[in-house]
């Protein structure tokens, strides 16, 4: 009799609305985690702590403050960025990924490592403004860094400063955003720069002096594409590890 009552109590607990809801919630998180790690972690990190894409383990996501906005970002991507549309996700899979991302934001928020104020001072007093814009100031050879913290994680930024040719960012069109090319003309001249645009008949590049060249492919002998190179110099010997973290911390704070 006691065993029957004991088994009945266990069955009652397992089938109670609270327990079933808890099991459903945990299952949603497990499924969402798997979907995230398979489809999203390459850019956003296995724990959502950022990489080529921004960190998602934050309590507030500027582009997706509501679940509806986040669902739209996941399903449709963000035009003009490296965030693609997850058109293969079903509605319930999107819901699971959202639940997991919100879980990351509550329990695993990334702490910026480094001194943001010192990082700003180092950045402001370096040659970074020669090629990068921050809040309207600077050059346009490299990417605009005004809101780079929304796009890149701190670890990725440290790597970008010390090894600029590594982890080249990919745009929404699937092509490298700052691909360095050597254009050898039939005249014998060789021009090196960042590819701005390329089609069947022409190519446009921007050289280190910020000058834009446009060539007809009929005038070109060869085009060498350097996936692992950058016009940006490495700063790994100019700054200490601590200073690199400080600069990356400052850039991560730009949102």
C-alpha positions as CSV (number, residue, x, y, z in Angstrom):
1,X,0.0,0.0,0.0
2,X,2.8,2.4,0.9
3,X,4.6,1.6,-2.4
4,X,1.4,2.3,-4.3
5,X,1.0,5.7,-2.6
6,X,4.7,6.4,-3.1
7,X,4.5,5.6,-6.9
8,X,1.3,7.6,-7.2
9,X,3.0,10.6,-5.5
10,X,5.9,10.4,-8.0
11,X,3.5,10.2,-10.9
12,X,1.6,13.2,-9.6
13,X,4.8,15.2,-9.2
14,X,6.0,14.3,-12.7
15,X,2.7,15.2,-14.3
16,X,2.0,18.4,-12.4
17,X,1.7,21.6,-14.5
18,X,4.7,23.1,-12.7
19,X,6.9,20.1,-13.4
20,X,5.8,19.7,-17.0
21,X,6.4,23.4,-17.6
22,X,9.9,23.1,-16.0
23,X,10.7,20.1,-18.1
24,X,9.4,21.8,-21.2
25,X,11.5,24.9,-20.4
26,X,14.7,22.8,-19.9
27,X,14.1,20.9,-23.1
28,X,13.6,24.2,-25.0
29,X,16.9,25.4,-23.6
30,X,18.7,22.2,-24.5
31,X,17.4,22.3,-28.1
32,X,18.1,26.0,-28.4
33,X,21.7,25.5,-27.2
34,X,22.3,22.8,-29.8
35,X,20.8,24.9,-32.6
36,X,22.8,27.9,-31.5
37,X,26.1,26.0,-31.3
38,X,25.6,24.3,-34.7
39,X,24.4,27.4,-36.5
40,X,25.5,30.6,-34.6
41,X,28.6,29.8,-32.6
42,X,31.0,30.2,-35.5
43,X,30.4,34.0,-35.4
44,X,29.0,34.6,-31.9
45,X,31.1,32.1,-29.9
46,X,30.1,28.8,-28.3
47,X,28.9,30.7,-25.2
48,X,27.7,33.7,-27.0
49,X,30.7,35.7,-25.9
50,X,31.4,37.1,-29.4
51,X,33.9,36.6,-32.2
52,X,33.4,37.9,-35.8
53,X,29.9,38.6,-34.6
54,X,28.9,40.5,-31.4
55,X,28.5,39.0,-28.0
56,X,25.0,37.9,-27.3
57,X,25.3,37.0,-23.6
58,X,24.2,40.5,-22.6
59,X,21.1,41.6,-20.8
60,X,20.3,44.1,-23.5
61,X,20.7,43.7,-27.3
62,X,20.3,47.0,-29.1
63,X,19.0,45.5,-32.3
64,X,16.8,43.0,-30.5
65,X,15.4,44.3,-27.2
66,X,12.2,42.3,-27.7
67,X,11.7,38.7,-28.6
68,X,9.8,39.8,-31.7
69,X,12.8,41.9,-32.9
70,X,15.2,39.0,-32.1
71,X,13.1,36.6,-34.1
72,X,13.2,39.0,-37.1
73,X,17.0,39.3,-36.9
74,X,17.4,35.5,-36.8
75,X,14.9,34.8,-39.6
76,X,15.8,37.7,-41.9
77,X,19.3,38.6,-41.0
78,X,20.7,42.2,-40.9
79,X,21.2,43.7,-44.4
80,X,24.6,45.2,-44.9
81,X,26.3,43.1,-42.3
82,X,27.7,39.5,-42.0
83,X,24.4,38.4,-40.3
84,X,22.6,36.0,-42.7
85,X,19.0,35.0,-42.7
86,X,18.3,31.6,-41.0
87,X,15.7,30.8,-43.5
88,X,15.9,27.0,-42.8
89,X,14.7,27.5,-39.1
90,X,11.2,26.6,-38.3
91,X,9.1,28.9,-36.1
92,X,9.6,26.7,-33.1
93,X,13.4,26.4,-33.7
94,X,13.6,30.3,-33.8
95,X,11.7,30.3,-30.5
96,X,14.2,27.8,-29.0
97,X,17.2,29.8,-30.1
98,X,15.6,33.0,-28.6
99,X,15.1,31.2,-25.3
100,X,18.7,30.1,-25.2
101,X,20.1,33.6,-26.1
102,X,17.9,35.2,-23.4
103,X,19.2,32.6,-21.0
104,X,22.8,33.5,-21.9
105,X,22.0,37.2,-21.4
106,X,20.7,36.5,-17.8
107,X,23.3,34.1,-16.5
108,X,26.5,34.5,-18.5
109,X,27.0,38.1,-19.4
110,X,30.5,38.9,-20.6
111,X,32.7,41.1,-18.5
112,X,34.9,43.4,-20.5
113,X,38.5,42.7,-19.5
114,X,40.7,45.8,-19.4
115,X,40.7,49.5,-18.7
116,X,38.3,51.3,-21.1
117,X,39.6,54.8,-20.3
118,X,43.2,53.8,-20.8
119,X,42.3,52.0,-24.0
120,X,40.6,55.2,-25.3
121,X,43.7,57.2,-24.5
122,X,46.0,54.7,-26.3
123,X,43.6,54.6,-29.3
124,X,43.3,58.4,-29.5
125,X,47.1,58.9,-29.3
126,X,48.0,56.3,-31.9
127,X,47.8,56.3,-35.7
128,X,44.4,54.5,-35.6
129,X,42.5,57.6,-36.6
130,X,44.5,57.7,-39.9
131,X,42.3,54.9,-41.2
132,X,39.4,54.5,-38.9
133,X,36.4,56.7,-38.1
134,X,35.0,57.0,-34.6
135,X,31.9,59.3,-34.1
136,X,32.7,61.2,-37.3
137,X,36.4,61.7,-36.7
138,X,39.2,59.9,-38.6
139,X,40.0,58.3,-42.0
140,X,37.9,56.1,-44.2
141,X,40.4,53.5,-45.4
142,X,39.5,51.0,-42.8
143,X,36.1,50.1,-41.3
144,X,34.1,52.7,-39.3
145,X,34.5,51.8,-35.6
146,X,31.8,54.0,-34.1
147,X,29.6,51.1,-33.1
148,X,32.1,48.2,-33.5
149,X,31.1,46.8,-30.1
150,X,27.8,45.8,-31.6
151,X,29.6,43.8,-34.3
152,X,32.7,42.3,-32.8
153,X,33.7,40.6,-29.5
154,X,36.7,41.6,-27.5
155,X,38.8,38.6,-28.3
156,X,38.3,39.1,-32.0
157,X,39.3,42.7,-31.7
158,X,42.5,41.9,-29.8
159,X,43.4,39.5,-32.7
160,X,42.5,42.1,-35.3
161,X,44.8,44.7,-33.7
162,X,47.8,42.2,-33.3
163,X,47.2,40.1,-36.4
164,X,45.1,42.2,-38.9
165,X,45.2,39.6,-41.7
166,X,43.6,36.9,-39.5
167,X,39.8,36.4,-39.3
168,X,38.9,38.6,-42.3
169,X,35.3,39.9,-41.9
170,X,32.8,38.6,-44.4
171,X,30.0,40.9,-45.6
172,X,26.4,40.0,-46.2
173,X,27.2,39.2,-49.8
174,X,29.5,36.4,-48.7
175,X,32.7,38.2,-49.9
176,X,35.6,39.4,-47.7
177,X,34.9,43.1,-46.8
178,X,38.6,44.2,-46.9
179,X,40.2,41.8,-49.3
180,X,43.7,43.0,-50.3
181,X,44.4,42.5,-54.0
182,X,47.5,43.0,-56.3
183,X,46.3,44.1,-59.7
184,X,49.0,43.6,-62.4
185,X,48.3,45.7,-65.5
186,X,49.4,44.8,-69.0
187,X,51.4,48.0,-68.9
188,X,53.6,46.4,-66.3
189,X,52.3,48.5,-63.3
190,X,51.1,46.7,-60.2
191,X,48.6,48.4,-57.8
192,X,47.9,47.0,-54.4
193,X,44.8,48.0,-52.4
194,X,41.5,46.9,-50.8
195,X,38.9,45.6,-53.2
196,X,35.8,47.9,-53.2
197,X,33.8,46.3,-56.0
198,X,34.3,43.7,-58.7
199,X,32.2,42.4,-61.5
200,X,32.8,40.5,-64.8
201,X,34.3,43.5,-66.6
202,X,36.0,45.7,-64.0
203,X,37.4,46.0,-60.5
204,X,37.7,49.0,-58.2
205,X,40.3,49.1,-55.4
206,X,41.4,51.6,-52.7
207,X,45.1,51.9,-52.1
208,X,46.9,52.8,-48.8
209,X,46.8,56.5,-49.7
210,X,42.9,56.2,-49.8
211,X,43.0,56.7,-53.6
212,X,40.4,54.8,-55.6
213,X,41.5,53.0,-58.8
214,X,39.1,51.6,-61.4
215,X,40.4,49.1,-64.0
216,X,38.8,47.4,-67.0
217,X,39.7,43.7,-66.8
218,X,40.7,43.8,-70.5
219,X,43.6,45.9,-69.3
220,X,44.6,43.6,-66.5
221,X,47.2,40.8,-66.7
222,X,46.4,39.2,-63.4
223,X,44.6,39.8,-60.0
224,X,46.2,38.3,-56.9
225,X,43.9,38.0,-54.0
226,X,45.5,37.9,-50.5
227,X,43.0,36.4,-48.0
228,X,45.5,36.4,-45.1
229,X,46.8,39.9,-45.6
230,X,45.7,43.4,-44.6
231,X,46.7,47.0,-45.4
232,X,46.6,47.5,-41.6
233,X,49.9,47.0,-39.9
234,X,50.3,44.8,-36.8
235,X,50.5,46.5,-33.5
236,X,51.5,43.4,-31.4
237,X,55.0,44.8,-30.9
238,X,53.9,48.4,-30.3
239,X,51.5,47.6,-27.4
240,X,51.8,45.2,-24.5
241,X,49.2,42.4,-23.9
242,X,47.6,44.5,-21.2
243,X,47.4,47.6,-23.5
244,X,46.0,45.5,-26.4
245,X,43.2,44.3,-24.0
246,X,42.6,47.9,-22.9
247,X,42.2,49.1,-26.5
248,X,39.9,46.2,-27.3
249,X,37.9,46.9,-24.2
250,X,37.4,50.5,-25.4
251,X,36.4,49.4,-28.8
252,X,34.0,46.8,-27.4
253,X,32.3,49.6,-25.4
254,X,31.5,51.5,-28.6
255,X,27.9,50.6,-29.2
